[in-house]
Each structure stands twice: as C-alpha cells, then as structure tokens.
C-alpha cells in the first residue's frame, strides 16, 4: 500500500475562508481543525452526536471562577434550560458567586493589573479582571444567613437538597427584583436539577453555615448521602439502558467527585458496572504532575471510572473553560433540539432506594468479588465481618 493510500481515511486539511456571517458552530466545524482547536471541535461533536442523543444522562462539574465571570448567565443557564445538563457537581465558590447575580448585586469588568493595596483600601474585591465592592460579599452573606434560619433547614441534609431549598429562595428574590434567568441555583430549582458540592465547608456558603451553627442552627451537610446519591444517579442511568456522560470544566475535587460514582458502584458496593460512557474535559492542567485535575480518561479507565470500550470517544481539550464553554454552548444549542427535563431531584429518594436495594443484595463488608482479572491473594486487612 502506498503512503498516499495510508492517509485515505484521514480528512484533508482544506478549510474554507472565514466570512463575516459565519456562525459560532460553523466556525468550530470548519476552522477548528488541529491542535486544541481540533480537540474543541471533537468535544462539540461528542456532545452533540453521542452524549446528548437518546436521552443520555449528562453530569457536569464546575471548578474555577466561572460564575463571577458571567458564564452562569451566558452559558450554564441556557444549557440547563435546554435539558443538556441533568446534574451538577460544583465548587461552593461558584454557587456563592452565582448568588450575586440572583440578588442583582453588581460585578464589573476590570483589569488584572490594578493596585490591589489601593483596591483593598477602597473596599473593592478582585478576581483576576472581575471587580466588585466588598458590600457584595456582606449582602450575599446576610442573605444566606437569613434564609438558613428557616425551620426547613434545621436538620442534616445532602448538599443537593440544601441547594434546592436555597435555590427556591433565590428564585423568589429574583422574581421580586424582576430578574429573568439570572441564577444557576434558581434555574436548578425551577428545572429540578440536583447540584452537589464535594467540599461544602470550602466556600463562603459553608462559612456562613458554620457561623450559624454557633447560634444554634442544626443544619449539617450529610456527605454520606451525597456520595450515595450521586452514585445512584449514575446507576439509574446505566440500569435503565441510558448512557452516562461527564462534562468536566476544570478539575479539582468536583472532577473526582463526579467520576468516583463508578468506583462507588463497582468497587465499594460490588455492583457489576463498566464505567462512564463518555468523558469530556476542558482543562489547563498537565497530566505529568500526577494531579487529579490533569489525569486523563485513559488513567480513569484503570480506576473503573470510564468504560474502556468508549475510551476512543473521550476528549480532553487543553484550553481555558471561559473560551471553550461559550463555543460549546453555541454549538449544542444550534445543532441539538432541546431535551425533556429529567428532573432528577424530584425522584432522588426513589433512585437512592433503588441502588440501596441492589447494594444490600450484592455488597459485602469483606472484600468484594470482582469481574476484573486480578491475582488472588490473602489479605490480613479485612476482618471476617458480615
């Protein structure tokens, strides 16, 4: 076979020129052909052609300061409203800063090269080139403390339930202020989309919850419920014949939390499973430092987090989420029809009970049996408990 024939299956690089009327989706399709532009094009196609069709379950993880930069309003809310995001794992910080928009508190475009000593003196907060007054934090803190005094918050609960209840109040306040589509939390409440936080104490929301505990609040986050509830969502997808996909923006703890659902099902609960079907990540983290943020989908296969059969379809695009997300949002909204909302929050008890019943039938306290071909060895680490 000649060298020319060996390339016969590869599309020729021969793009059309960019014209003044080209859409964002066509720009990605026609000109993002190589390097990380090529990976972004692959990401758009993965979303539109494999992750979203046939009512697949889409879990999204959020890290990095996306909501203060306005990406909640510009991208996340349209995706949620279109039924393109079914459940979310986010840093608490993204949800805290989302509250500013739901409460109509102003954030401004600034510069990363300002004098921070002067900003501090003037009561101005800076997130790189996003600026807002210190009162924005104080007013948001006061809103959180006021809301969580309510009787419905005076008990342990998963972070999905906490965010649903908080979102209810943000939704009501936004309507009073005449705002539309302003808050991710309010939209999640309206759409029945569960939002989890993998580290609930690591944000200003968690800080205010902790402060109120000193005043006698009985609100506590049930992290065990979160671990089992997220695993239940994935099990619900796979046990009903649907695909389970993860759309990861950044990395960090939310990335691990959304991916660990499969090891929770397989390794801990002993339920036979193969891993998430599709993996899409936008990140600037390198894989060679050993950090989770840069860990590749191939590495995730070794943990059972990703189905090895679908590994060729997994995409990592090494770019800033603030660049990738608007383009991917435009591509999806222009190429895929809106989907029926799954409203997974509404059936949270039902799907959790489903995985619980399965676990109690198959799981053990001692070392589980696995379908993996691993060497059998004696272990003194486990005790004979049942």
N, C-alpha and C positions, 0 to 999 in steps of 0.2 A: 504494500500500500504506500502511495506517495505521501510526502509530507503535507501536500495540499489536501489530500483526501482525509488525513487525520484531523483536520480542522473543519471538516464539512458540517459537523453538528454544532459548531460554535457560530452564533450570530456575528455577522460582520459589523465592525465599528464604522458606521457611515451615517452620522446623525444629520438631521435637518437643522438649518439655522434657526435660532430663536427669533420669533417675531413678536410684535408689540401686543398682540391679543392672545398670547398663549396662556392657558390656564395653569394653575399650580400642579394639577395632576398630570397634565400633558408635559409640563416641564420636567417632572420627575421621570416620566416614562421615556421621553425622547432624548434627554441630555444627561441624566444621571447614570452613566454607563460604566464607570470604572472607579476603582479605589473605594472610599467610603461613600461616594455618591452612588456607586453601584450597589453597595450594601443597603443604602436607604431605599433604592428602587426595589431591591429584593424584599425589604421589610414591608413596603407598601403592597407588593403583590402577595406576600404571605398573609398579611392581614385581610386583604380583600378577597383572595381566592381560596384560602384554606382555613383561617382562624374563624372568620365571621360566618361563612355559609353553614347551612344545615343546623342552625341554632346552637352552634358551639358555645361553650362557656368561656368567657374571657375574664381573667383576673388581671388587674393592673396594680403595679407597685410604684409608689411615688417617693423619690428622695431628691434632695437638692431644693433650693428655694424657688419652686415653680409657681406657687400661688401668689407670692408677693410680686412677681414679675407679670402677673395678669393672665397666666396660662390657664388658670381655673376657669375664668370667664370666657377666654377666647377659644379654648380647645377642649378642656375636660368636660365642661357642661354640655356642649354640643354632642360630644361622643356619648355621654351618659343618656341624654335625651333621645338619641337615635337608637338606643339599645345596643350600643357597641361595647359597653363596659358593664359587666354583670356583678363584679365585686372588687373591692379595693383594699390594699394594704398600704398605709401611708405613714410617713413620719408625723408625729404630733405637731411639729412646727408648720408643716404645710396646711394642716387643718386650722391651726391657730391663726395664721396669717390670712387664711380664707375668710375667717370671721370679719376681718376689717372690711372686706367688700360687702358682706351681707349686712353689715351695720352702717354702710355708707361712710366709712372713715377713709380719708383721702391718702393715697400714696402717689408719689411723684417720680418722674424720670429725672435722674441726676447725672452724676459723673463719679467714676471710681477714683478720681484724682483730687478730691476735695480735702480740706484740712480737717481731720477728724477731731482734733482738740477743739477747734472752733465749733464744729458741729455739736460736740458734747456740751459746750458752753451755751449754745443756742437751743439746746433741747431737741436736736434732730438725730434720728437713727438712720444708719446707712447699711443697706445690704448690697454691697458692691456698687451698682449705679441706681438703686432704688432708694428713695428718701421718704421719710415720714416723721411726723412730730411725735415726741415722747408720749403725748396725751393719747395717741392712737393705742399704745400699749395699755395705758392706765384705763381707758374707756373699755377696751376689749376685756381686760382682766375683771373689771367691775361687772360686765355683762355675764361672764362665765360664773362668777361667784353668786350673782343674783339668781341665775337660773338654777344652779345646782343646789340651792337651798330648798327647792321644792320637794314635797313628800315622795314623789315618784323616783327621786334619785337616792333616797335614803336606804340603800341596800347594795349588796355586791351585784355586779353585772358585767357582762362581756363588753369589750370596747365597741362592738357593733351596736349593741343596744344603747350604750351611752351616747354614741354619735347620732343615732337615730333620734333619741329624745332631744339632744342638743340641737340637731338639725330642725326639729319641729319648731323650736323657739326662734331660731334664726329665720326660718321660713315665715313665721308670723311677723317678726320685726321687719323683714324685708318688704312684706306686703304693706305694712303700715307706712313705710318710707317711700312706697311707690316704686320699688326696685323690681326688675324682672331679670331672671337668670343671672343672679349676682354671686351666689354662693354654692360651692361644691357640696357642702354639708346640707344646705337647704334642698338642693336638687336631689341628693341621695335620699333624703327623707321623702320627697314627693314621688320618687321613682322606685322606692323600696330596694335601693342598692346598699348592701351592708358594707361598712367601712371599718376596718380594723387598724389598730396601731400596735406594732410589735413591741414598742417600749413606751408604755403610756406615761411613765414618770418623766420622760426625757423631752419635755416641752413646757411652754407656759401654761397650757391647759392642765397638764399634770401638776405643775407647781401650784396652781390655784386650787385644785382638788386637794392637794396635800395641806395647804394652808387652812382650808375649811375643815379638815379633819381635826385640827386643833380647836375648832369651835364646836366640835361635837358631831360633825357630819359623819354619817355611816356609809357614805359612798366609798366603795372599794372596787378596783378592777379585777375581774375574775380571768386571769391569764390562762388558767387551765381550760376554761370554756372557749377562749379564743383559739387555742391550739386545736381542740377537738372540733370546733365549729368550722374552721377553715378546711380542715381535713374532710369534714362532712360535705362541704360544698363540692370538693373535687370528687369525692366518692359518688355523690349524687350525679355528677356529670358522667362519670365513667360507667356507673352501674345502669344508667338509662340509655346507654348507647351513643352518648354525645362525646365530642372532643373537648379536652381541657387544655386551654392555652394560657400562657403567661406573657404579659406585655410589660416589660420591666424598664422603667425610666430611672436611670442612675443605678445604684446598687444598694450597699449598706444592709442594715437589719431588715427593712421591708422585703428586699430581694430574697434573703434567706427564709424569711417567714412564709412567703408565698410559695417557695419551692419545697420547703420541708414538709408540706402537706403530703407528698407522696411517700417519703420515708416514714412519716407517722402512720400512714395506712399500711405500708408493706412491712417495715422493719419492727415497728412497735406494736401495732395492732394485729399483725400476722395475716392481713387480708391480701390475697394474691392481686397484684397490680403491676403495671409496667412503667408508669411514669407519665408526666405531662406529655401531651401530643405535640404541642408547638411551643417554641421558646423564641421570643423576640426581645432583644435588649438594646437600648441606646445608652452608651456609657463612654466616659473618657478614661476609665480605669484600665490599667495594663494587667494582663494575666500573670506575668512572670514574677510579680511581687508576692504572690501567694494569698492575696486578699480575696475575700468573697466577692467584692464589687467587680473585680475583673475576671472572676472564674468563668470559663467558657461553658457552653452547653455540653460539649464533649466531656468535660470534667464532671458535669452534673449527671451524666449518664452513669458514671461509676458509682454514684451515690443512690441511684434509683430514682432521681428527681425527674429525669427526662427519658422518654421511651426511645431506646436505641434505634428502633425501626424508623423513627421520624427524624433522626438526627440530621440527615441531609437537608431537611426543610427548616432547620433552626438558623436564625440570623442574629449576628451581633454587628451593630453599626457603631463605629467609634466616632461619635460626634456629640456635641452639646445637645441636651434634650430641648433647650429653648429654640434650637434650629430644627431639629427633627420632628418634634411634636406638631407644630403648625402645618408642616408639609404633609405628614402622615394623616392628620385630621382632614385636610383638604382632599387628599386622595380618597380616603374612605367615604367621606360624605358625598363626593361626586360620583363614585363608582359603585357604591353598595346602597341598596334600599334600606331604610330604617327597619329595625327588627322589633318584634314584640318584646316588651319589657318582661324579664323573668321574675322580678320582684322577689329575689331570694330571701330578703329579710322577712317577708311575710310567712315563709314556710320554714323558718330557722329551727323551730322545735321539731318539726316533722323530719327534716333531713338529719338533724343531730341524733334523733332517736333511731333512725334507720342505720346509721353507722355504728351506734352503740350496740344494737341487737346483733349486728354482724360481728363486731369485735368480741362480744361475750360468747359467741358460738365458736370463734376461730382462735382468739388470742389466748395467750398463757402468761403466767408470771415468770416461769422458767424460760430458757432460751427457745425462741420460736423456730419452727420448721420453715424452711425457705425453698423456693423453686430454683434458686441460684445454685450453680455447681461449685460449691465451696468445700474445702477439705474439712473432714470431720475431726474434731479434736476434743479432748477432755477439757473442762473448764472448772476451775475452783471458784470462779467469780460469781456463779449463780448458786443460789440455795434452793433446796428442794421444797419450794412453796407452791401451793396451788390455790 
